[in-house]
Amino acid sequence: MTEATHANLAPLFRPLTVGRLTLANRIVMAPMTREFSPGGVPGEDVAAYYGRRAEGEAGLIVTEGVGIDHPAAVDKDSIPVLYGDRALAGWRRVTDAVHAAGGRIFPQLWHQGVMKEPGVGRNAATPSCRPSGIWGPRGMTALDDGLIARLCEPTEPMTESEIADVIAGYARSATNAMAAGFDGIAIHGAHGYLPDTFLWGETNRRTDRWGGDHVERTRFVVELVRAIRAVIGPDTPILYRFSQWKQQDFKARLADTPQQLGEMLGPIADAGVDIFDASTRYFDTPAFPDSPLNLAGWARKLTGKLAMTVGGVGLDKGMYDTVKAGGQTTLNLEPLVARLEAGEVDLVGVGRSILNDPAWARKVRTGEKLSPFDRASLERLT
């Protein structure tokens, strides 16, 4: 990294205040599924894992997906949860480790919805939760045929009481997160998981108040954000992850135009979201024709809320490609800085690069040589 290039990255290290929280810089450790918590309880190794990223100067850490307090939230026993004394004690160790290193951390509240595999792990006999009982159309996907066949088995549509139970589970888990010392709340509302299937017309065919057009389909997300906001107070930040693409189909779209996107994100913003985490495979890809704005840029422009961009930061390939064939470390940060400087985005989510090298943020700040990417880092907890 040349001195000139290093100097140009200074905007990444400006503080940012959101609600009652001030972040030291704009670099966020993006959420990444880990599955290293036997019985749903994060251990000392998980606390050390997140603590190292805080020591490495990530301004904010968003945890892996954490199962909310609902029996159908997640499948595998190794996925951490946010309920029960043992799990909450484990998360207190995590937040203490992050805070001791000067970091800030949000849990990503997760309900797998249609992606909960039947007959597997925790509450194996509990069916998955689906707005209309359907998995959705199969398009371009990385899921194998056997898993798709198991997931595609239809269920009954969620009832009013089941919807209320899930929303209450989100609120209880947000309360638990505050008790465990977290600094804010992240909600996984992307990639074909439960909130996303309420938003997506292909999986929400309901004709009651939870269905309808693209605006009416936001009701479930609006209600769960309101429920969380009610228990954490007005000044604790809420981050909401959304995406166009789904695991059912990488080419799926929530919105075909900026106007549609704004009409969907607007009610969610009004319900209490502070930051939109726009999940894309590559951060530098325009979201719509005739504009260079990426999905995060549009979220910020349309809602006025803070926005986080993510996708391939520090690497030359997207996530699914690096799983198959590995990737190369690259300093592709100047386009990010340009978006920060233009006011298009406010935060930069970094996933695999920080997974590979806990000190990635500090090395970028100081101009140190970045560690070569090791595909094995995707499979271990270090």
C-alpha positions as CSV (number, residue, x, y, z in Angstrom):
1,M,0.0,0.0,0.0
2,T,1.5,3.3,-1.0
3,E,1.5,6.4,1.3
4,A,-0.8,8.2,-1.1
5,T,-3.3,5.3,-1.1
6,H,-3.2,5.0,2.6
7,A,-3.9,8.7,3.1
8,N,-6.9,8.4,0.8
9,L,-8.5,5.9,3.1
10,A,-8.8,8.4,6.0
11,P,-12.6,8.7,5.7
12,L,-13.0,5.0,6.7
13,F,-11.6,6.0,10.2
14,R,-13.9,8.9,11.0
15,P,-16.1,8.4,14.0
16,L,-19.9,8.1,13.6
17,T,-22.6,8.7,16.1
18,V,-25.9,6.8,15.9
19,G,-28.4,7.2,18.7
20,R,-26.6,7.0,22.0
21,L,-23.6,5.2,20.4
22,T,-20.5,6.6,18.9
23,L,-18.4,4.2,16.7
24,A,-14.7,4.8,16.4
25,N,-14.7,4.2,12.6
26,R,-16.8,3.2,9.7
27,I,-15.6,-0.4,9.4
28,V,-18.1,-3.1,10.5
29,M,-17.5,-6.7,11.0
30,A,-20.3,-8.1,8.9
31,P,-22.5,-11.0,10.3
32,M,-21.2,-14.4,9.3
33,T,-22.7,-17.8,10.3
34,R,-20.2,-19.7,12.5
35,E,-22.0,-22.6,14.2
36,F,-19.4,-23.0,17.0
37,S,-21.8,-22.7,20.0
38,P,-22.8,-26.2,21.2
39,G,-26.3,-26.3,22.7
40,G,-26.7,-22.7,21.5
41,V,-24.3,-21.4,24.1
42,P,-21.3,-19.3,23.0
43,G,-18.2,-20.3,24.9
44,E,-14.9,-18.7,25.8
45,D,-13.6,-19.4,22.3
46,V,-16.5,-17.4,20.8
47,A,-15.7,-14.5,23.2
48,A,-12.1,-14.6,22.2
49,Y,-13.0,-14.7,18.5
50,Y,-15.1,-11.5,18.7
51,G,-12.6,-9.9,21.1
52,R,-9.8,-10.3,18.6
53,R,-11.8,-8.4,16.0
54,A,-12.5,-5.6,18.4
55,E,-8.7,-5.5,19.2
56,G,-8.2,-5.4,15.5
57,E,-10.1,-2.1,15.4
58,A,-13.4,-3.0,13.8
59,G,-15.6,0.0,14.7
60,L,-18.7,-2.2,15.1
61,I,-19.1,-6.0,15.3
62,V,-22.4,-7.6,14.1
63,T,-22.5,-11.1,15.3
64,E,-23.4,-14.3,13.4
65,G,-27.1,-15.0,13.2
66,V,-28.5,-15.7,16.7
67,G,-31.7,-17.7,17.1
68,I,-34.5,-15.7,18.7
69,D,-36.7,-17.1,21.5
70,H,-39.0,-19.1,19.3
71,P,-39.0,-22.9,18.8
72,A,-38.8,-22.7,15.0
73,A,-36.2,-20.0,14.8
74,V,-33.1,-22.1,13.9
75,D,-32.3,-25.7,13.2
76,K,-28.7,-26.8,14.1
77,D,-27.7,-27.2,17.8
78,S,-24.5,-25.4,17.2
79,I,-26.2,-22.1,16.2
80,P,-26.1,-19.7,19.2
81,V,-29.4,-18.4,20.7
82,L,-30.5,-15.4,22.8
83,Y,-32.5,-17.0,25.5
84,G,-31.8,-19.2,28.5
85,D,-29.4,-18.5,31.4
86,R,-26.4,-20.3,30.0
87,A,-26.6,-18.7,26.6
88,L,-27.0,-15.2,28.1
89,A,-24.1,-15.8,30.4
90,G,-22.1,-16.8,27.3
91,W,-23.1,-13.6,25.5
92,R,-22.1,-11.5,28.5
93,R,-18.6,-13.0,28.2
94,V,-18.6,-12.0,24.5
95,T,-19.8,-8.4,25.1
96,D,-17.3,-8.0,28.0
97,A,-14.4,-9.1,25.8
98,V,-15.4,-6.7,23.0
99,H,-15.9,-3.8,25.3
100,A,-12.6,-4.5,27.1
101,A,-10.9,-4.1,23.7
102,G,-12.8,-0.8,23.0
103,G,-15.3,-2.3,20.5
104,R,-19.0,-2.2,20.1
105,I,-21.2,-5.1,19.2
106,F,-24.8,-5.9,18.1
107,P,-26.4,-9.4,18.0
108,Q,-28.0,-10.3,14.7
109,L,-31.5,-11.6,15.6
110,W,-32.3,-14.5,13.3
111,H,-35.3,-16.5,12.4
112,Q,-34.6,-18.9,9.5
113,G,-38.3,-19.2,8.5
114,V,-38.5,-21.4,5.4
115,M,-34.8,-22.2,5.6
116,K,-35.2,-24.2,8.8
117,E,-34.4,-27.7,7.7
118,P,-37.0,-30.2,8.9
119,G,-36.0,-33.0,11.3
120,V,-32.7,-31.4,12.2
121,G,-31.2,-30.2,15.5
122,R,-33.0,-28.1,18.0
123,N,-36.8,-28.6,18.0
124,A,-36.5,-31.0,15.1
125,A,-40.2,-31.8,14.9
126,T,-41.3,-28.2,14.8
127,P,-42.3,-27.1,11.3
128,S,-40.8,-24.1,9.7
129,C,-42.6,-20.8,9.8
130,R,-43.9,-19.5,6.4
131,P,-46.2,-16.7,5.6
132,S,-48.1,-18.7,3.0
133,G,-46.7,-22.2,3.6
134,I,-44.5,-22.2,0.5
135,W,-40.7,-22.1,0.1
136,G,-40.8,-20.1,-3.1
137,P,-39.7,-20.6,-6.7
138,R,-36.4,-22.2,-7.3
139,G,-34.0,-20.1,-9.4
140,M,-30.3,-19.6,-9.5
141,T,-29.1,-21.0,-6.1
142,A,-26.1,-22.5,-4.4
143,L,-28.3,-25.0,-2.4
144,D,-28.0,-28.7,-3.3
145,D,-30.9,-30.6,-4.7
146,G,-31.4,-32.8,-1.7
147,L,-31.7,-29.9,0.7
148,I,-34.0,-28.0,-1.7
149,A,-36.3,-31.1,-1.9
150,R,-36.5,-31.2,1.9
151,L,-37.2,-27.5,2.2
152,C,-39.7,-27.4,-0.6
153,E,-42.2,-29.5,1.3
154,P,-45.1,-27.1,2.0
155,T,-46.4,-26.3,5.5
156,E,-49.5,-24.6,6.8
157,P,-49.5,-20.8,6.5
158,M,-48.7,-19.0,9.7
159,T,-51.8,-18.2,11.8
160,E,-52.4,-14.8,13.5
161,S,-51.3,-16.3,16.9
162,E,-48.2,-17.8,15.4
163,I,-47.2,-14.4,13.9
164,A,-47.8,-12.8,17.2
165,D,-45.6,-15.4,19.0
166,V,-42.7,-14.8,16.6
167,I,-42.9,-11.0,17.0
168,A,-43.0,-11.5,20.8
169,G,-39.9,-13.8,20.5
170,Y,-38.0,-11.0,18.7
171,A,-38.9,-8.6,21.5
172,R,-37.9,-11.0,24.3
173,S,-34.6,-11.6,22.6
174,A,-33.9,-7.9,22.2
175,T,-34.6,-7.5,25.9
176,N,-32.2,-10.4,26.6
177,A,-29.6,-8.7,24.4
178,M,-29.7,-5.5,26.4
179,A,-29.3,-7.5,29.6
180,A,-26.3,-9.3,28.1
181,G,-24.6,-6.0,27.4
182,F,-25.0,-5.5,23.7
183,D,-24.8,-2.0,22.3
184,G,-27.7,-2.2,19.7
185,I,-29.8,-4.7,17.8
186,A,-29.3,-6.1,14.3
187,I,-32.2,-7.9,12.5
188,H,-31.6,-10.4,9.7
189,G,-34.3,-9.5,7.2
190,A,-32.6,-10.7,4.0
191,H,-31.7,-13.8,2.0
192,G,-35.0,-15.6,2.1
193,Y,-35.3,-15.8,5.9
194,L,-38.6,-15.2,7.7
195,P,-38.9,-11.3,7.5
196,D,-37.8,-11.5,3.9
197,T,-40.5,-14.0,3.0
198,F,-43.1,-11.6,4.3
199,L,-41.7,-8.9,2.1
200,W,-41.2,-11.0,-1.1
201,G,-44.3,-11.4,-3.2
202,E,-43.2,-14.9,-4.3
203,T,-43.5,-16.3,-0.8
204,N,-46.2,-14.0,0.6
205,R,-49.5,-14.8,-1.1
206,R,-51.6,-13.8,1.9
207,T,-54.9,-11.9,1.5
208,D,-55.2,-10.8,5.1
209,R,-53.5,-7.8,6.7
210,W,-50.1,-9.5,6.5
211,G,-50.2,-9.7,2.7
212,G,-51.1,-7.5,-0.2
213,D,-49.1,-5.3,-2.4
214,H,-45.4,-4.4,-1.9
215,V,-46.2,-1.8,0.7
216,E,-48.8,-3.9,2.6
217,R,-46.3,-6.8,2.8
218,T,-44.1,-4.7,5.0
219,R,-46.5,-5.0,8.0
220,F,-44.7,-8.0,9.6
221,V,-41.3,-6.2,9.5
222,V,-42.8,-3.0,10.7
223,E,-44.5,-4.7,13.7
224,L,-41.4,-6.6,14.7
225,V,-39.2,-3.4,14.5
226,R,-41.8,-1.6,16.6
227,A,-41.8,-4.4,19.2
228,I,-38.1,-4.3,19.5
229,R,-38.0,-0.5,19.6
230,A,-40.6,-0.6,22.5
231,V,-38.3,-2.7,24.7
232,I,-34.9,-1.2,24.0
233,G,-35.9,2.5,24.1
234,P,-35.6,5.4,21.7
235,D,-31.8,5.8,21.6
236,T,-30.5,2.3,21.2
237,P,-29.6,1.7,17.5
238,I,-31.4,-0.8,15.3
239,L,-29.8,-2.1,12.1
240,Y,-31.9,-3.9,9.5
241,R,-30.4,-6.2,6.9
242,F,-32.3,-6.5,3.6
243,S,-31.4,-7.8,0.2
244,Q,-32.8,-8.1,-3.3
245,W,-31.4,-11.7,-3.8
246,K,-32.7,-14.8,-2.0
247,Q,-31.2,-18.2,-1.4
248,Q,-34.1,-19.5,-3.4
249,D,-33.0,-17.4,-6.3
250,F,-29.9,-15.2,-6.6
251,K,-31.7,-13.2,-9.3
252,A,-34.8,-12.4,-7.2
253,R,-35.8,-8.8,-6.6
254,L,-37.8,-7.2,-3.8
255,A,-38.2,-4.1,-5.9
256,D,-37.9,-3.4,-9.6
257,T,-37.6,0.3,-9.3
258,P,-36.2,2.9,-6.8
259,Q,-39.8,4.0,-6.2
260,Q,-40.9,0.6,-5.2
261,L,-37.8,0.2,-2.9
262,G,-38.6,3.5,-1.2
263,E,-42.2,2.6,-0.7
264,M,-41.1,-0.6,1.1
265,L,-38.2,0.7,3.1
266,G,-40.1,3.9,4.2
267,P,-42.5,2.2,6.6
268,I,-39.6,0.1,8.0
269,A,-37.6,3.2,8.6
270,D,-40.5,4.9,10.3
271,A,-41.0,2.0,12.6
272,G,-37.6,2.6,14.2
273,V,-34.7,1.4,12.0
274,D,-31.5,3.6,12.3
275,I,-29.2,1.8,9.8
276,F,-30.0,-0.2,6.7
277,D,-27.6,-3.0,5.9
278,A,-28.0,-3.6,2.2
279,S,-26.7,-7.1,1.4
280,T,-25.2,-7.4,-2.1
281,R,-22.6,-9.8,-3.5
282,Y,-20.4,-6.9,-4.8
283,F,-20.5,-3.4,-3.2
284,D,-19.7,-1.6,-6.4
285,T,-22.6,-3.0,-8.4
286,P,-25.4,-0.5,-9.3
287,A,-28.8,-1.5,-7.9
288,F,-30.9,0.0,-10.8
289,P,-30.2,1.1,-14.4
290,D,-29.2,4.7,-15.2
291,S,-27.6,5.3,-11.8
292,P,-24.3,4.3,-10.2
293,L,-25.9,4.1,-6.7
294,N,-25.6,0.7,-5.1
295,L,-28.4,-0.8,-3.0
296,A,-27.1,0.9,0.2
297,G,-26.8,4.2,-1.6
298,W,-30.5,3.9,-2.6
299,A,-31.5,3.0,0.9
300,R,-29.9,6.1,2.2
301,K,-31.2,8.4,-0.5
302,L,-34.8,7.1,-0.2
303,T,-35.1,6.9,3.6
304,G,-32.6,9.4,5.0
305,K,-31.3,6.8,7.4
306,L,-27.7,5.6,7.7
307,A,-26.7,2.9,5.3
308,M,-24.1,0.2,5.3
309,T,-22.6,-1.3,2.1
310,V,-21.2,-4.8,1.9
311,G,-20.0,-7.3,-0.6
312,G,-16.5,-8.4,-1.6
313,V,-14.6,-5.8,0.4
314,G,-10.9,-6.6,0.4
315,L,-11.3,-9.7,-1.9
316,D,-11.4,-10.3,-5.6
317,K,-14.3,-12.7,-5.6
318,G,-17.8,-13.0,-4.1
319,M,-18.6,-15.2,-1.1
320,Y,-19.9,-18.3,-3.0
321,D,-17.0,-18.1,-5.4
322,T,-14.4,-18.1,-2.6
323,V,-16.1,-21.0,-0.9
324,K,-15.5,-23.0,-4.1
325,A,-12.2,-21.8,-5.3
326,G,-10.7,-19.4,-2.8
327,G,-9.8,-15.8,-3.5
328,Q,-7.1,-13.2,-3.4
329,T,-6.6,-10.3,-1.1
330,T,-7.0,-6.9,-2.8
331,L,-7.1,-3.3,-1.7
332,N,-10.3,-2.4,-3.5
333,L,-11.2,0.4,-1.0
334,E,-10.9,3.6,-3.0
335,P,-14.3,3.1,-4.6
336,L,-15.7,2.6,-1.1
337,V,-14.1,5.8,0.1
338,A,-15.6,7.7,-2.9
339,R,-19.0,6.5,-1.9
340,L,-18.4,7.6,1.7
341,E,-17.1,11.0,0.6
342,A,-20.1,11.5,-1.6
343,G,-22.5,10.8,1.3
344,E,-24.0,7.7,-0.5
345,V,-23.2,5.3,2.4
346,D,-22.0,5.7,6.0
347,L,-20.6,2.3,7.0
348,V,-18.6,-0.5,5.3
349,G,-19.4,-4.1,6.1
350,V,-16.3,-6.4,5.9
351,G,-16.9,-10.1,6.2
352,R,-14.4,-12.7,4.9
353,S,-11.5,-10.3,5.0
354,I,-12.0,-9.8,8.8
355,L,-12.7,-13.5,9.2
356,N,-9.4,-14.2,7.5
357,D,-7.4,-11.5,9.4
358,P,-8.7,-10.2,12.8
359,A,-6.4,-7.2,12.5
360,W,-7.6,-6.2,9.0
361,A,-9.1,-2.9,10.1
362,R,-6.0,-1.9,12.0
363,K,-3.7,-2.9,9.1
364,V,-5.7,-0.8,6.7
365,R,-5.4,2.2,9.1
366,T,-1.7,1.8,9.6
367,G,-0.8,0.7,6.1
368,E,0.5,-2.7,7.2
369,K,0.6,-5.5,4.7
370,L,-2.6,-7.5,4.6
371,S,-2.5,-11.2,5.2
372,P,-3.1,-13.5,2.1
373,F,-6.5,-14.9,2.0
374,D,-6.8,-18.5,3.3
375,R,-10.0,-20.3,2.3
376,A,-9.7,-22.5,5.5
377,S,-10.5,-19.3,7.5
378,L,-14.1,-19.8,6.4
379,E,-14.3,-23.0,8.4
380,R,-12.5,-22.3,11.7
381,L,-13.0,-20.1,14.7
382,T,-9.8,-18.1,15.2
